[in-house]
Amino acid sequence: MTRRTVRIAMNGVTGRMGYRQHLVRSILALREQGGLNLGNGETLWPEPVLVGRREHALRALAERHGLTEWSTDLDAVLADDTVDIYFDAQVTSARVDALTKAIAAGKHIYTEKPTAADLAGALELARLAEEKGIKHGVVQDKLFLPGLLKLKRLIDGGFFGEILSVRGEFGYWVFEGDWQDAQRPSWNYRAEDGGGIVVDMFPHWEYVLHELFGRVTSVTAHVATHVPRRWDEQGKPYAATADDAAYGIFQLEGGAIAQINSSWTVRVNRDELVEFQVDGVHGSAVAGLRGCRVQHRSATPKPVWNPDIPVTESFRDQWQEVPDNTEFDNGFKAQWELFLRHVTLGEPYHWDLLAGARGVQLAELGLRSAAEGRRLDVPEVSL
Ligand SMILES: NC(=O)c1ccc[n+]([C@@H]2O[C@H](COP(=O)([O-])OP(=O)(O)OC[C@H]3O[C@@H](n4cnc5c(N)ncnc54)[C@H](O)[C@@H]3O)[C@@H](O)[C@H]2O)c1
């Protein structure tokens, strides 16, 4: 085995996503397993160069993990010809500027979603990347979760017959921050700082629906700011100016209807923090992050509506668990591996900046639908 090094500038690694999922669970996990076996006699060794604004935080993080390279000077890192890839997990509002610079510097790009604040900005990034001829990828981690991989397996195996509808329920209670700390950053609740649940979650719903069931062709959304006052990381009260709940209906190519509730203001009475129920003519499934349960038409009970008599059967017990049948890796790491193979071996990869732009488009149209109180068509985007 020969070792080939790929140097990755990682910006925003002191944040929630950048640290846990991308640095620790993906890049450092790859190093712990001895690198990525490329299958051609070569092992790819990812070498992170940590980038951020706060020197002490970066130094502490690097020391904790035995890393030696970190910098607060993004321009200098981008000017370094030995750096191959620029990765971005910064706050959303800082993303376009950094990605634009990195593309201009000729780096390959891997980035968190949403890629930009609006569709025009997202498409511009995709255009710049294509013109420069660099490789680019956008995080679409939900596709690589065990629950959704099992759902995909059911679809590919023809389990559902015609798929009629998808109902998604996402959410949990995010503490206001006064008597218990909030478990999400405060910028998520300020529209002026790139916050809001539509901007955060609609990009995920776009690729989940698109890849599993069909492209979204129209959106109807209603949004709310149910909790208008929250407390920030310093314990100071602030006005929550962004939506904290969104109720969306999506028409899909092929005819299925999806309805997804997204909320940071609900308490969980589900098995998982997100669940999708898919109803088809031949069977139904409920998929979460990890699990997936099914009910075939042959095992479907025949309830009769009669509120005068108590329920005599446990409907939830009538579903069957789909077995793993394989080992599932962390979803973020699985997508990193595919991106690194794309960069080094030129293997196909379609979760790119154009795919990221479709997510931004759905968020933009979702917010506009809510503001105008009407259903909006979702035109196909291209460069
Ligand atoms: N794929 C997913 O499931 C998923 C989940 C959550 C968040 N995200 C995305 O990841 C990105 C980061 O989200 P997070 O929850 O980790 O946020 P976070 O607030 O925890 O981290 C933000 C990071 O950006 C840095 N930063 C750079 N410029 C900043 C500025 N001007 N103000 C404040 N911080 C700045 C911070 O230092 C920190 O490292 C967002 O774009 C978000 O949409 C993706």
The ligand as an ORCA input file, in Angstrom:
! r2SCAN-3c Opt
* xyz 0 1
  N     -26.070     18.671      7.739
  C     -26.714     18.873      8.855
  O     -27.435     18.021      9.346
  C     -26.556     20.180      9.583
  C     -27.042     20.304     10.887
  C     -26.861     21.530     11.552
  C     -26.245     22.588     10.918
  N     -25.810     22.437      9.640
  C     -25.154     23.561      8.941
  O     -23.825     23.673      9.435
  C     -23.442     25.044      9.555
  C     -22.939     25.310     10.966
  O     -23.978     25.072     11.884
  P     -23.689     24.752     13.426
  O     -24.979     24.329     14.014
  O     -22.498     23.882     13.533
  O     -23.338     26.230     13.950
  P     -22.345     26.688     15.129
  O     -22.807     28.028     15.511
  O     -22.252     25.626     16.175
  O     -20.911     26.766     14.429
  C     -20.601     27.814     13.532
  C     -19.117     27.850     13.210
  O     -18.885     28.963     12.356
  C     -17.885     29.822     12.943
  N     -18.137     31.208     12.504
  C     -17.558     31.767     11.427
  N     -17.986     33.026     11.259
  C     -18.851     33.275     12.237
  C     -19.613     34.414     12.597
  N     -19.574     35.545     11.881
  N     -20.427     34.314     13.690
  C     -20.506     33.178     14.407
  N     -19.790     32.060     14.097
  C     -18.962     32.115     13.028
  C     -17.984     29.551     14.422
  O     -16.786     29.909     15.077
  C     -18.234     28.047     14.431
  O     -17.018     27.345     14.232
  C     -24.670     25.864      9.156
  O     -24.524     26.330      7.840
  C     -25.821     24.883      9.234
  O     -26.822     25.154      8.267
  C     -25.957     21.264      8.970
*
